[in-house]
Every structure is written in structure tokens, then in C-alpha cells.
């Protein structure tokens, strides 16, 4: 609720709630001070303000301040704290993992990338948190809603799990689920499918000649991998690193687009 939607009676009610909270904390507050605080809080939903006042009564030691209330009101916008944000950012290192992240996490990760690429994880974390806190503070000052989006990984099962969890945590809306899971439809299990499962479970099954040829090719490839020279193994590691670099580059590109959009506003 913004200022224009809150009438005088609601502002007065909010001021009364602030005074009552201060008194519950052993503090006397001037009605004029409470009215000014109520006016300043009008940009936020009343339910969030009342929840913040309740949290202050239980958590704050000493006098009630505007900073105490704002800290708890703003935390209700759904943006993760700095430690959780860093953990989410680090999940992007696995190209098979689907990551649900905010604009601020993506922008902060882009800012920390040079330090991270240099191998200084401690320095990268410090750079990330500094940028993240600045971006979040600016977004909250501008009263911008949190924007969660999906960076899709290669593993379809992990993708479904990540998106389902994000919906449960109310980070992406229910009506967006099909958009992300559209390519995860499961076809009926065929006889060849049962044969592949049998290879994993040890059961007996009869694959078709075509599948048998594919399985032999896979087996041959695995044997070649085992017998690969150290040079080839190094090449394989480089290829994997390049795939990860490509994913990071995509995230950086998206972050630059977000930054350009912010600058244009």
C-alpha cells in the first residue's frame, strides 16, 4: 500500500500502533513523532508494518527506532539475506544445477566474477556481499519488488526440483511453472526404456538390436575414457571448464542487460 492509498484514519491507526509498541518496550513516545514515523512507513503494506512492530517487541533491546521497524519491514520483501544470496550465487558454478535467483544476486555475482575467476573465493565473497547489500538497499529505497528468475541447468530432474521448491517458497508464481517445465514431459516407458533400467537394477531384459548397438557404443566409450591418456583427461577437464565459463558468461550478459535497464530508468 502506498501513501495515496492510506487515508488519515489508517495513518492515525498506524501511529497508535507505533506508540503502543514503544510503550510495550518501556518507552514513552510523543504522538507527533509517531505520526511522522507512520507517514514515512506509508509506502509499505500495513500487514508488513504490523508484523515488523510485533517483531520489534520481541527482538529489540532498548528504544524503538525507525531503523528497527524499517529493517524488519524491508526483510518482508522476499529478498534473501547476504549469506543465503552468496550460497545461491555459488550454485551457478554447477552447469547441471537449475538456479532461481534475483536480479540483485545476478548483478552482484557479475561484480564479484573477476575476483572469483582469480581464485580468491574469500575476496569474491566480500565483493559479492558489498555489491549485493548496495543493490538491495537501492532497490528497497526505490520500492522495487523482488524479481526472481530461473537460470536453467542441464539436469532435467534437478530442474523440476528447483522450480518446485521455488514455487513452494513463493519465489516464482504458480502460473509460470509450465513455462519452465514444458520440456520435461515424460514419454511412456518403452521396452528399450525398461532395458536401460534393467542395466541399472541388474534385472534381465531384452533390448532391441538398435538399442543394443547404442549400449555397445556407450560401453566402448566408457572403456576409451578409462584408457584415456593424461593429456586427454586434461582436455576433458578443460572442456568441462569451458562449459561452466559459457554459463557464467551468459549470466554476466544477462546482468549487464539488467544494469543497462536500471540505468535507463
N, C-alpha and C positions, 0 to 999 in steps of 0.2 A: 504494500500500500504506500502510495506517495503522498506528499503533503496535500495536494489538491483533493485527494480522496478522503482525508481525515478532517472531520468537522471539529468545531470548537469544543463540543461536548466530549468527543473522543480524546482530544488533546488534554482537556481538563482531567479526564479519567486516567489517562496515562501519567499525568503529573501526580495525581493522587497515589497511583501505584508506586511511583518512584519514592514519594515521601514515606509511604508505608514500609517500603523495603528498607529505606535508610533508618527508620525508627526501629525496625526489627533487628537491625545490625547495631543498635545502640547509638544512633547518630541523629541529631536534630538537623532538619534541612529547611531552609527558607522556601516558602511556596513559589516565590519568584524564580529562584534557582531551579526548582523542579520543573517549572513551566518552560524555562529556556531549554532544559535538557529534553523535555518532551517534544518541543518544536524541532530540535536537532535530530531527534530519532524518528521523525515522521516519515522519512524515506524508506523505512523498513517495515516489514509486516508486523502487525500488532502481536500476533501469536509468537513470533520470534523474540520480540522485546519482552513479553511477559515471561517466556522461558528463560531469557537471559537474566531477568531480575530474580527469578527463583534460584537460578544457579549462583548468582552473586550472594544470596542469603546463606547458601551452604558453603561456598568456596572462598569468598573474600574475607580476609582478616583485616580489620581496620575500617576506615571510612569508605563509603560508596562513592565511586568516581565515574565520570562519563567514560573514561577509558575502560574501566571494568565492564561496563554494560556493552560498549561497542565491540570489545574483544569477543564477547560471547554471542552477540547478535550476528556479527560477521562470520563467525565459525559455522553458523547455521546455513551458509550459502552452499555447502556441499563440497567446497574445495578442500582437498586433503592437506594435512599438516606437512611441514617440510620433510620430516623423516619418511612418511609414507610416500610423499611425492618422489623422493630420491629412489626409494625401492621400486616404485612403478617405472621410473626412468631407466633403471638398470635392467629391468625385464626386457627392454628393447634390444639388449645385446644378443638375445636368442631369436634368430630369424624364424624359428618354428613356433614361437610363442605369439599369440594374439594379445595385444596390449590395448587397454582402454585408458586413455589419458586426456588431460585437459590442455587447453591452449597454453596455459602458463607453464605446465610441465614440459611441453614440447619446445617452447621458446627458451626456457632455462637450460634444457638439455643442449640446445644448439649453442648457447653461450659457453657451456662447460666443455663442449666437444674438443676444442684444441688441447685443453689440459688433459682430458681423458685419453686422447689419442697419443699424448706424450708419455702415457703410462703412470701418471701421477693421480691415482684414484682419490687420495685424501684431498689433494688440491682441487680436483674436479668436483668433489662433493661440496667443498667450501664455495667454489664458484657457482655451482648449481643453486645452492641454498640462498646465496646472496641475490642472485638474479630472480629466483623464484619468489622470495619474500617481497622484492621490489615490484615484480609484476602483479602479484596477488594484491598488494596494497593499492596499486594504481587501479586495478580492476574494481576493487571494492569502493575506492573513492569515486570512481565513475559509475558506481552502482550497476555494474555489468553482471549478468547472470553467468554462472559457470557453464562452460561448453565442453562436454565430454565427446570424444570421437574415437573411432576404432582404427588401430594400425593392425591390419590383418596378417597373421603369420601363416606358415605353410601347413602346419598340422591342423587338419580339419577337426579332430576331436578336441584339441585344446582350444580351438576357435569357438566351438559350441559352448564349452565350459566357461570360457572367459566372458562371452556375451551373456550367457545365462546368469552368471554371477553379477555382472554389471547391471542387468535388469533388476535382480533381487535387491541390489544396493541402491536402486533408483538413480543410477548414473546415466543410463540411456533409456528412452521411453519404450514401452512395450510394443508400440506400433512400428518401431524401427528394427525389431528383431528379424523379421522375414527378409529385410534388405540385406542383412549381414549373413543370414543362414541360407539364402536362396540356393547356393551351390553345394549344400550339404545334404541334399535329399539322398536317401539310401535306396538303392535298387534291390529287388528281391534277390535272395541268395540263390545262386545257380549251383549246379553240380560241381563246376570248377571252383566256385567260391567255397563250397564245402571241402574240396580237396586242399585248398590253401589253408583252411582252418585245421584240417587233419594234420598237416605238416607241423603245425604249432602244438597240437594236442597229443600227437602220437597215434591218433586213430587211423584206421585203414580206409582209404577211399580211392576211387578210380578217376583221375583227371583225364580230360580229353587229350588226344595226340598234340593238339595245338598248345594247350597249357603245359603238357609235359615238356615240349620243346622250350617253352619260356622258362620253366623251372630249371631245366638243364643249363640254360644260358645264365640264369641268376647264380646257380651253383658254380659255374665256371668263373663268373665274375668275382665271386667271393674268394675262390681259390687264387685267382690272379691278385686280388688285393692282399691276401695273406703273404703271397710271394713277392709283393712289390718291393722294389729296392728302396733304400732310404731316401734316395733322390725323389722317387715317385711319391713317397709318403709326404715329403716336404711340399711337393707340388699340390697334393691333395689338401694339405693344411692351408696353403696359400689360396686355393680355390674357395675353401670354406670361409677364409678371412675376407676374400673379395665379396662373397655373397653378403656377409654381415656389413661390410662397408657400403654396399649398394643400398641396403635397407636404411642404414644411418643417413646416407646421402639423401634418400627420399624424405626422411623425417626432417632433415635440415632444410630441404627445399620447401616443404610444407610450412616449416617455421618461418622462413623468410617471407613467404606469401602472407602469413598471419601478421608479421611485423609490418609489412607494406600496407596491409589493410588497416592496421591500427594507426599508422602514420597518416593515412589518408582521411581518417575520421576527424 
